[in-house]
Amino acid sequence: MSTVHTSHNDLHMQIDSLIDQATLMQEKESEQVINSCKRTRRLLKKTDYPHGTIRNGLLHACALEHAARFQEAHEVLLELEPICRTHGTEHDLAELQFLLGQVSNILHDYGKGLLSLEESLQLYEKLNHPEGRAKVYLTLSISYLGMNISDTALEYAFKGLELFQKAENSGGISKTLNNIGMIYYDLRDYDRSVEFYQESLTIKRELGDSMGVANTLYNIANIFLWAHNDYEKALDYYTQARIISKEHGHSNILALALQLLGQVYAHVGEYETAIQYALDGIEIVQDLGTQSELIIPFMDLGFIYFNAGDTKKSLEYIFQGLAIAQELQLSSHILRGYNLLRQIYCETKNFEEATTFSTLYIELQRELSNDASERRAKQLAVLFEVEKAKQEKERYRLQTEKMQQEMEHKSRELTAMAMYLMQKNEFLSKLSRQIEETPPVKENAANKLLESLLGQIREAIRGEKGWEHFEQQFKLVHHDFIGQLSERFPTLTPIEMKVGALLRMNLSTKEIANLLYQSPRSIESYRYRLRRKMEIPATLNLVTFLSSI
């Protein structure tokens, strides 16, 4: 038995060590972390170690999300959820629901996503974890922006920003400022969008976050290009983004910057330079091997060639982009391809092809419009369910709070009643002693009166009426404690059960003795009997044991 226990401990230590090593790689080596978590998962199947399972599962899900393997991350989290609810801490569950909310929303399962984030938020509030709440607010903001509900997105973003600022979390502040910039862009408030992007940019530069700097420069450039038609400023910001991305090896942003530099030069009529930048961007995307990322560059380059007067090259690149979009069933890109082709064929007076692609464009646009209406209806249903769940939780919270207040009031009443009984018994005991110590008088009638009075006092002290009232109040606070005590330990005497109940209230030996009109030594004896009859080991506190019943 000892050998088995030792081997399990060794396995648990090995598992913890693997998880610790994978955690150190988390930020930079997602694929290595994923493989390490898979190996650890195989080890976990050989033992019952919920703590290790939860740690490894959360790390695995984080790494999968970082690697943009969202469906796999979702599956890991759903499998982990019941284990976390049964064996995890509240912090574990808060983190799991946060990740599940993030991933679900990325997969457009907004119902599950928003409910998970709301649960995570409540747990972080309960744990008094402001930065946990802040990151949930930020994710809720991004989620509502994805659903095109910009006002709600902005509200959550500012809540998150306030918490990050109080915590002096520069990384969280810069991310939230960047998100607010995105929301204002969506609201077409471009000046405020640039303002928040610039604030985010300043912090990212201070933090040395080269990818964040490049990405924010790219976002600012987009505003100057598409919203303000300020090609000079757009060129400046895209160029800065290109230089930083190239210097630090951020290929994705470098490719985007090159493609948009091509757009800027095309707008000012410098087509040769525009084409070269666009081709350079396409080359990087091809090296990255992300086929879906080629659709926009191909179509953009095709349109540049058309404006430059090369219709053949123009059609070649647009059809390449359209083919990928059709293969991947990306409707919005297919629609754009149809639109570009109908424009080009119309301009070149090829009316047959122009009619064909115009028809395809109109049919797909109608289909997408219907899909958008259906999607909006689903989103409204999701929001209704989320609001309904929030109201239900709030009702439950208020009900629980009310019950807790009532219980506290009853507990105070019980304590007051105990104090009253103690004071009453103490007073009557003192009075009894005084009567006993009174010298006998000559008149028999007086002696009989004193004896009668003494008997009544003793009866009042030992009487059950006061205890019955006390027991009723005790049951309101501690429910069926006395009943359960009697059922589990049927050999206990009534006086032992009374002592047990009073110990459950954490009263001292002296206080219990006073209440029950017993000596402190007698109460100690009852405590010993309780331990013996209940078979409580010496290492376990008697009051702690009674409190668990």
N, C-alpha and C positions, 0 to 999 in steps of 0.2 A: 504493500500500500504506500509506504514511504517513498519507494523508488518511482512509482507512478506519479505521485504528487511532485517529486523533484523534477521528473522529466517534463511534466506540464509547465512547471515554473521556468525551466530552461527554454522551452518552446516559446513561452510568452515573452521572455527576455529577448529571444532572437527576433520575434515579430516586432517588438517595440524598437529594437535597434534598426531593423530594416525600414520601419516607418520614419524614424528620426533621420536616417540617411536620405530617404526620398524627399522629406520635407526641406532639407537643405538645398536640394536641386530644383525645388518647385518653380522658382521664378524664371529660370532660363532653359531647363531641359525637360519640357513637357513629356516628350515621348519616352525618355528614360524613366521618368516618374511613373508613367502609365504602365510600363513593363515591370517595374519594381512592385507596383501595387498588385499586379496580376500574380506575381510570384508569391507575395505575402498572402494574397487571398487563398492560394492553394494550401499554404501552411495553416491558415485559419480553419480550414475544413477539417483538420486533424484534431482540433481542440475546441473546447467551449470557452471562448474568450470574447464576450460582447464588447468590452472596452476597446480591444484591438480591432475588432470588426468595424466599429464605428469610426475610429481614427483613420483606418486604412480606406474605408469607403468614402469618407469626406475628402480625403487627399486625392483619391482616384477620380472622383467627380470633378474636383477643382482642375486637375491636370487635363482631363478630357475637355472641359469647357475652354481652358486656355488654348487647347489645340483645335478649337472650333469643331469638336466631335460631340455636338450637342445632343443628338439622339442617344448616343451611348451614355453620356453623362446623366441624361434623364432616366434611363433604365437602371443605372447604378443607384441613383437617389431613391427611386420608387421601391427598389428591393431593400434598401437600407432603412426606409422610413419606419416600418413596424418595429424593427430592432431598436432603433433610436428612441421610439416612444416608450418601449418597455424597459430598456436598460440604460439609456443615455441620460446625461444631465440636461437641464433646461437650456444650457448654453449650446450643447450639441444639437438639440432639436431646433433652436433658433437659427443656428448656422445651416443646418440641413434645409429648413424651410426657406431660408434666404436663397441658397443655391438652387433649390427646386423652383422657386419663383422666377429667378433669373432665366434658367434654362427653358422653363415652360413658356415664358413670354417670347423668348427668341424663336421657339418652335410654333409661335402664334396660338398656343393654348392659354389664352388670357384668363379664362375662368380659373383654372388650376393655379396659374401664375400669380394672379392678384390675391387669391385666397391664401396661398402659401406665404406671400410677402406680408399680408396683414397679420397672420399668425406669428411670423418671425418678429414683426414690429411689437406686438403685444408681449412676447417673451423677453425681448430686449428692454422694454419698458419695465417689466417686472424685475429684471435683473439689474436695473439702474445702469444700463450700458449705453451712454449717449452716442458713442461712435458706431455701435451696432445699429442703433436707430437711424443715424445719419446715412449709413450706407444703404439701408432699406429705403429710406426716403429718396435717395438718389436713383435707386433701381426702379422704384415706383414711378418716379418722374420720367425715366427713359421709357418705361412700359406705356404710360399714358400718351407720351409723344408718339410712340409707335402706333397707337390706336387713333392718332390725330385728335386727341383731346388736349389741346395745348394749354388751356387755362389751368386744368387740374395738374398737368405736368409741371407748370411753373410754380404752382402752390407747393407741391412736394419738394421741388428743387430748392426753393428758398428755406423751407424747414430744415432740409439737410445741410444747406450752407451755414445756417445759424449754429447748428450743433458742431459742425466741423471747425468753425471759427472759434467757438468756445473751447474746443479741445486743442486748438492750435495745430490741427492736422493739415499741413500744407498740401500734401498729396490729395486728400479729400476735397480741400477747398478748390484746388486747380481743376479737378475733374468736374466738380459741380458748377463752377463758373463756365467751363467749356460747354456743359450741358445746357446751362441757361442761355448761352450764346446760340446754341442750336435751336432752342425753343423760340427765341425772338426772331431768328431767321425764318422759322416756320410761320410765325405770326406776321411776317413781312415788316417787322420793325428793325430794319437793317442797321441803323445807327446804334441802337442799344445792343444789337447782336455783336457788332464790332467792339463795342465798349467792354462787354464781358469776355469776349475772346482775348482782348488785349490784356485784361487783368489776369486771365488764366495763363497767358503767354509769359508775363513777367514772373509769375511764381514758378512755372515750369523751367524757365531759364535759371532761376536761383537754385532749383533742385537738381539741375544738370540732367533733366529728362529730355534727351535729344529727340526721341520718337514723339513725345508729347509736343515739343516745340515745333517739329516739322509738320505734324498733323494740324496744329492750330494755325500756323502760317498758311497752310493749304486752305483751311476753312475761311480765313480772312480774305485770301486771294479770290476765292469763289464769289464772295460778296461783291468785291470791286469789279469782277468780270461780269457776272450775270445780273446783278441788281443795279449797279451804278454805271456800268459801261466805262469804268475808269481803267483803261488798258495799261496806263503807265504804272499805277499802283498795283494792279493785278500782276503785271510782269515782275515788279520788285518782290512781292511776297512769294510768288511761285519760284522765283530764282533763289530766294533765301531757303525755301523748303527743299529745293533740288540740291543745293550745296550741302546742307546739313544731313539730308537723307543719304547722299552719296558718301559723305565723310564717315558716317556711323553705320553704314550698311543696312539702312532701312529700305529694302528694295520695293516694297509695296507702295510706300509714299513717294519714292523716287519715280516710279513708273507713272503714278497719278500726276505728279508735278510736271513731268516731261510732256504727258498728253495734253495737259491744260496750257502749258507754254505754247504748244502747237496751236491750240484754239486762239490764244491771244494774238500770235503772229498772223493767223489766218484772218482775224478780225481787222487787222491793220493792213492787210493785203500783201504781207511778206510770205508768200506761199511756199517758196523753196525752204526757208527756215522752218516754217510751220510743219512741212512734211518731214523734215529731218528729225525734229523733236518728237513727232508722233511715231515715226519708225523706231527711234531709240526707246521710246516707252513700250512699244509692242514687243521689242526684242527682250526686254527685261521680264515682261509678263509671260512670254513664251518660255523663258528660262525657269521661271517659278513653277510652270506646269499647271497653272490654274486656268482651265479652258474658259470657264464662265466669265473671267475677268478680261477676256479678249473681245467680247461682243461690242462694248462701247468704243474702245480704241479703233477697232476695224471700221465701225460705222462712222465715227468722227473723221477718220482719215479719208474714208470714201467721200464724205461731204467736202473735205478740204480739196481733194483732187477735182471734184466737180466745179468748185468755185475757181480753181486754178485752170480750168478748161480741159481737163483730161477725163472725159466721160467714161472711157473704157476702164481706166484704173479705178475710177469712182465706183462703178458697178461691181467690179471685181471684189473690192474690199467690203462693200455693203452686203453683197451676197454671202461672203465668208462669215460676216457677223450674224446675218440672218440664219444661216445654216446651223450655227452653234446654238442660237436662241431656240430654233425649232427642235433641235435634238434634245435640249435640256428643258423644253416646254416652258420657257420663260416668256409669258404672254406680253408683258409690258415692252420687252425688247423686240419681240416679233412685231408689235404694233408700230414701234418706231421705225423698224426696217421697212414695213409696208409704206409708211408715210414718206420716208426719204425716197423710196423707189417711185412712188406715184408723182412726187414733185419733179424728180429728174426726168422721168419719161414725158411728163407734161411739158417741161422746159425744152426738151429736145424734140417735141412734137411727135412722139411715138404714142399716139392716143390709144391704140389698142392695149398696149401694156399699161398705160396710165389708167385706163378704165379697169383693167384686171386688178391692179393693186389698190385702186380706190375702193372697189367692191370688197376686197379682202379686208381693207382697213376699216371700212364702215361696219362690216359684219363683226369683226373682232372687237371694235370699240363698243358696239351694242352689247356684246357678250360680257365684256369686262365691266360695263356699266351695271349690268344685272348682277354680276358677281360682287361688285362693290356695294350694291344695295343690300344684297344678302349678307355680306360680311358685316356691314354696318348694323343690320338687324341682330346678328349674332352678338356683336359687341355690346349693343344695348341690353340684350338679354343677360350677358355676362355681368355688366355693370349693375343690373337689377339684382342678380344673385349675390354679388359681392356686397352691395349695400344692405341687402336683406340679412346676410350672414353677420355683417358688422352690427346691425341693429339687434340681432339675436344675442350676439356676444355682449353687447352693452346692457341689454335687459338682464342677462345672466349675471353680469358683473354687479349691477345695482341690486339684484336680488340677493346675491352672495354677500354683498356689503351690508345689506339690511339685516340678513340673518346673523352675520357676524356681530353687528351692533347689538342685536337682541340678545345674542348669546353672552356678549360681554356684560350687558345689563343684568342678565340672570345670574351670571357669575359673581358680579358685585353684590347682588342681593343675597346670594348664598354665603358669601364671605361675611356680609353684615349680619346675617342670621346666625352664623357660627360665632361671631364676636358677641352677639347679644346673648346667646345661650351660655357662652363661657362666662360672661360678666354676671349673668343671672345666677349661674351655679356657684360662682365665686362668692357672690353676695350672700346667697342662701347658706352656703357652707360656713361662711364667717358668722352669720346670724345664728346658725345651729350651734356652733362652738360656744358662742357667747351665752346662749340659753343653757347649754350643758354645764358651763362654768358658773352659772348663777347659783348661789347657795340656796338650799331648800328653805322654804318659808313655813311658818307654823300652820297656816291655813291650808287644809287639804284641797280645797277648791282651787286655790291659786296654783298649787303643785300640779293638779290634774290639768289645768288650763295650759301650763307650760309644757307638760308632756304631750298634750294634744297638738299644741302649736309645733312642737319639735317633730312630731310624727308627720304633720302636714308638710313641713319644710322638706323632710327627707323624701316624702312621696313626690313632691314637686321636682326635686332634683333627679330622682330616679324614674320619674314618670315617662311614659312613652309618647304622650301627646306632642310634646315639643320636638321629639325625635321624628315623629311621623311627618310633621310639617317640614322639618329639615330634609328628610328623605325625599319628599315630593319635589322640593326645590332642587335637591341634588340631582334627581333624575332628569329634570329639565335641562340641566347643564351637561351632565355626564351620561345622559341617555340611560341605557339599560346596564350600567356598570355592575350594580349590585346583583341583578338577575344573572348576568354572565358569570360573575364571580361564584355565585351559588351553583350554577350549572356545571362549570368547569371543575370546581372544588367542593363537592357536596359534603365533605366532612367538616367544613368550617362551621363554627358555632355562630349564632346571631351577634354576639359581642365581637367576635373576630372579624366578621364582615363589616361591622361598624368601624372597627379600627382600620380595616383595609380601605374603606371609603374615605375616612378622614385623612389617611396617609396619601390617598389619591389627590387630595386637596393640598398636599404638601404642608400640612400642619405639623408642628413640633410635638414631641412626646408630652411635654408639659401641657400644651394646649389641648391635646386629645384627652389627657388625664382629667383636666378641668371639665371638659365637655361631658365625659362619661362618668364623672364622679368616681374616678379610680385613682390609685396612686401611680406616680411615674414608673415605679418598679413593675407594677402590674401591666402597664402598657408595653414596657420592654419585653415582658414575658409573652404578651400577645404577638408582638412583632416576631419573636423567635418562633412561635408556633406557626405563624403565617408562612415564614420561610420554610419550615420543615414540611408542612402539609402541601405547600405548592412546589416543593423540591427546587427551590431557587438556589443556584450555586453561590458560594461566598463572593465570587468575583462580580456578581451582578447586583446593582443597587435595587433595594426592595421597592422604593418609590418609582424608579424608572420602569421596573417590571409591571407594577400596578397601572402605571400611566399608559402602557401599551395594550391594556385589555379594553 
